[in-house]
Structure formats: structure tokens, C-alpha cells
Amino acid sequence: MLLTAHPARAQVYGSAAHTVTVQVSVITAVQVAGGSVSLNISNANVVAGQDQMTAVDQSTSLLWGTNSSARKISVATNLAAPKFTLQLFALNPTQGTAAAQVTLSTIAHDLVLNIGRSTGSCTLQYTGTALASQGTGNDTHVITFTVAAQ
């Protein structure tokens, strides 16, 4: 006896379709890693006969991600009238280009340029500078990093 196999055919009794749209919004994320920074200018930072004293810290880093083109990161402090000078430089950014060292003020200054559509990071190098003639004291800054159009 010879049997012939025929593929089973499914009968269609109805069908439906719908549209699915995947929409991606502008995404921007910025994070500081490493905690708070304390710059302590002490005898270790002083050269006899020089008025200027400095302390440097590289213990924190900045991480970012954005899916938009033509972006940069700017930085500002909330302290309107600091007694001492605080500067910041973005060391070795993995994406984009570090701007020149910034003296922090309440006006935003460029820190990293050309970061569009990337994830990246850099080490934050803070430099605190005081003059012996300024005496002692504390400046406490809240530093804000902003991703903006370039």
C-alpha cells in the first residue's frame, strides 16, 4: 500500500493587523561618581616665601550619556562670592574634547565639547587656590553639570 503525505493546511477564518511605533525621546543622563570633594590647603601645600597655595583632587569622575547630536557639558557653582579660587578641568574624556581649565563661577562655562550621541566619562580635576593674604576660611560649592546644545 502506498501512502502519500500531504502537508496539513490551516484554514484561516479571519485575521487582524495593527501598527506598532517605537518612539525614542531625547535622553540625557549625567552622574558624578566618587562622592564629595574636600580640598584642604595646609602646610603640605605651602612653599615658604610664596603667597599662593594650592590643593588638587582627582578622586571623582563625571559620567554621561545622550542620544542627541551637537551637545556639550557645562559647569557652574552656586557660590556667588567665593573667598578662594576653585578651578576644574576634565581629564581624559572618553568622548568629546576637554575645554580649557575653568575657574568656577555662577556663570556656566564649557567643560567638555562635542559629546553628541555618546556615552562617556572623564576624571574631574579640582584645584583650590588661596593666597596667604586671604587668611583662613571655607568655601562650600554645589557644582552643577549640564548637558546642553553646542
Number of C-alpha atoms within 10 A of each C-alpha: 3 4 5 6 6 6 6 6 6 6 6 6 5 5 5 4 5 4 4 6 5 5 6 7 8 8 10 16 12 17 12 17 14 12 9 9 12 13 16 14 16 10 9 10 13 15 10 7 7 9 12 14 17 18 18 18 16 16 15 16 18 18 16 20 18 19 17 16 13 13 20 22 23 20 21 22 20 15 15 11 9 15 16 15 15 22 15 21 20 22 19 13 19 15 18 20 16 21 17 13 17 20 17 22 20 14 11 16 20 20 22 24 21 17 28 20 16 18 17 16 23 21 20 22 17 24 19 20 18 18 15 13 8 11 9 11 7 10 13 10 16 9 13 13 19 18 21 16 14 14
